Amino acid sequence: MLRVTYRIFSDLAGPFLKLWLIVRAKHGKEDPQRLSERFGLASLPRPAGRLVWIHAASVGESLSVLPLITAIIDQGWCVVLTTSTMTSIDVIKDRLPVGAVHQFAPLDRHAWIKSFLNHWRPELVLWTESELWPNMLTMIAERNICFVLINARISDRAFRRWRRWPSFASHLISAFSMILAQSKDDVRRFIDLGGQRVQRAGNLKFDAKELPIHTANLSALRAQIGQRPVWLTASIHPDEHIAILEAHQRIIGNHPDLLTIIVPRHPARAEEMAALILKEGFTVARRSEEELVHKQTSFYFADTIGEMGLFYALSDIVFIGKTLAVGGGQNPLEPAQSGCALLFGPDMGNFREIASELLNSGAAIKIHDAITLGEAVNRLLENSIERKLMIKTSKQAVARHRGALTETLEYLRPFLKQSEP
């Protein structure tokens, strides 16, 4: 009944969904030139030959599948990669290999998905992580298309939600021909929800290439910062900037020339965050406004897209957002790969396994509030030996977990071979 109700509701909601997308486009959250792709209307021709459809919801997932896309193309396939966010295409548009094209994913409405599938006619569909859309999954399964959930994970919150509707969850999960999960916990949870052929293949994010760095921009920012102590707060969600402000106020007692870099998870929130900090009497510079870092600049807002590698290179002390005010955590692997000492709040539920290893090995420090955050940053700024040891240990932790790409390709081998001419 839930599946039928969802199908009817999504069909009736078509006009409202179109209006919603138009409003989002006016606010810069959708590409107005490519809005038709969200209705399942392709903006590019289908390439000849065998085609894999890979869906990666946002930036992290998109970056993690790039090596997989290259490997699949090397085996003679073409790839259409779909994503759901504007930020994802800003990051990957110049990194897609020849043989792969990008489209924005259609919204989960029957007619729009049908249009998408009729045009692209994929012989294999690879879905990343756990973004599960009922109409999408059902229609792919009904067409008997090989369908694999890769790099699969399921958060505490999502698992609790799906367990409320066990029959509905089982129907969706069973649509996959195979599930390649990130961890043992994920394997157990997918089996509990009705998954078939669930295997642990590791996390593709461990095998992702280091984030690109524009060397001229890095040199320019280093020249502006000089020898000032600096720390980075990455993927900051609403309200977390308050704790960062309080931590900054504590740190400047020992380091009065401190520079705090804030990378908002959503750049559009930078203005709101900056306004609060300005009210407290601190000087703010915003990268999106091309404002420079001066000696009196206390906070630098890195409110641009696709430059995380640049900011990780500027500071070897990084606080990971979505761990204080919101919960669940952001990906700690990118800063670990980039050579950073890591700090994060009490909730890293989305990355439980790697967060636990980073903590147990001494590569990361768990903080609980603005007070403990300020204390940890002060300590690391003053103790270069501890900081360098954490950096070394975090890189070793990442290296130990590499190999998910090889495992994933091995499990995908039967699906990639079965359609050979």
Beta strands, then each sheet from edge to edge (+ up, - down):
strand 1: 51-55
strand 2: 78-83
strand 3: 100-104
strand 4: 124-128
strand 5: 146-152
strand 6: 178-181
strand 7: 198-200
strand 8: 230-236
strand 9: 259-264
strand 10: 284-286
strand 11: 299-301
strand 12: 317-320
strand 13: 341-344
strand 14: 364-366
sheet 1: 3+ 2+ 1+ 4+ 5+ 6+ 7+
sheet 2: 10+ 11+ 9+ 8+ 12+ 13+ 14+
end
